[in-house]
């Protein structure tokens, strides 16, 4: 006998909260995306919408909310780096999730493709050039061509149902 599907009927005003909670049941890795902003400043944000697209050519994607404070800077950037955080980097995830803070304070970044800041620690890092931008509702989907990558082999930081977790 097939298992019964749990169906939730919610009023329209709470539909987005219910949808967000349901989507949160899908565990994701946690990344920090960095780039150089319009005025030459380092920019970065915590992102969990990262995914692989293609191996040949090597393409990855992530998405940014159109209301994000750094939206314009990321949309105009020609390159960016996606850092897959290790299981020990919850503090870095939290730091880059804050708005209006100097997210790079106390970090000894190196310089990557087109002067993009590269975090000192990560599980993996993908340096990308922008390949495509696509409309995606209240987000823009950014597809990048992987130019260079490094895999340090550590366990990733994982996020599920509103909190960090591990394997």
Residue pairs with C-beta under 8 A, 6 or more apart in sequence:
8 18
10 18
21 161
21 162
24 160
24 161
24 162
25 160
25 161
26 160
27 158
27 159
27 160
27 165
28 48
28 49
28 50
28 158
28 159
28 160
29 48
29 50
29 84
29 85
29 156
29 157
29 158
29 159
30 46
30 47
30 48
30 84
30 85
30 89
30 93
30 156
30 157
30 158
30 159
30 164
31 46
31 47
31 48
31 50
31 62
31 82
31 83
31 84
31 85
32 44
32 45
32 46
32 47
32 82
32 83
32 85
32 92
32 93
32 96
32 119
32 122
33 44
33 45
33 47
33 50
33 62
33 74
33 80
33 81
33 82
33 83
34 42
34 43
34 44
34 80
34 81
34 83
34 109
34 116
34 117
34 118
34 119
35 42
35 43
35 44
35 73
35 74
35 77
35 79
35 80
35 81
35 116
36 42
36 43
36 77
36 79
36 114
36 115
36 116
36 117
37 43
37 70
37 73
37 77
38 72
38 73
38 76
41 73
42 103
42 104
42 109
42 117
43 70
43 73
43 74
43 77
44 70
44 96
44 103
44 104
44 117
45 64
45 68
45 70
45 74
45 96
45 97
45 103
46 93
46 94
46 96
46 97
47 62
47 63
47 64
47 82
48 159
49 61
49 62
49 63
49 139
50 60
50 61
50 62
50 82
50 84
51 60
51 61
51 62
52 59
52 60
53 59
53 60
53 61
53 143
57 145
58 145
58 146
58 149
59 131
59 143
59 144
59 145
59 146
60 82
60 126
60 128
60 143
60 144
60 146
61 141
61 142
61 143
61 144
62 82
62 141
62 142
62 144
63 136
63 139
63 140
63 141
63 142
64 70
64 71
64 74
64 75
64 139
64 140
64 142
65 71
65 138
65 139
66 138
66 139
66 140
67 138
68 74
69 99
69 100
71 140
74 80
74 142
75 133
75 140
77 130
78 114
78 129
78 130
79 112
79 113
79 114
79 116
79 127
79 128
79 129
79 130
79 147
80 116
80 128
80 130
80 142
80 144
81 112
81 113
81 116
81 117
81 118
81 119
81 125
81 126
81 127
81 128
82 125
82 126
82 128
82 144
83 118
83 119
83 122
83 124
83 125
84 122
84 123
84 124
84 125
84 126
84 156
85 92
85 93
85 122
85 123
85 156
85 157
86 121
86 122
86 123
86 152
86 154
86 155
86 156
86 157
87 123
87 154
87 155
87 156
87 157
87 158
87 166
88 154
88 157
89 121
89 122
89 157
90 157
90 164
92 119
92 121
93 157
93 164
95 101
95 103
96 103
104 117
107 119
107 120
108 120
109 117
109 118
109 119
109 120
110 117
110 118
110 120
111 117
111 118
112 118
112 125
112 127
112 148
113 127
113 128
113 129
113 147
113 148
114 129
116 127
118 125
118 127
119 125
122 150
122 152
123 151
123 152
123 153
123 154
123 155
123 156
123 157
124 149
124 150
124 151
124 152
125 149
125 150
126 144
126 146
126 148
126 149
127 146
127 147
127 148
127 149
128 144
128 145
128 146
128 147
129 144
129 145
129 147
130 142
130 143
130 144
130 145
131 143
131 144
131 145
132 141
132 142
132 143
133 140
133 141
133 142
133 143
134 140
134 141
134 143
135 141
155 166
155 167
157 164
158 164
158 165
158 166
158 167
159 165
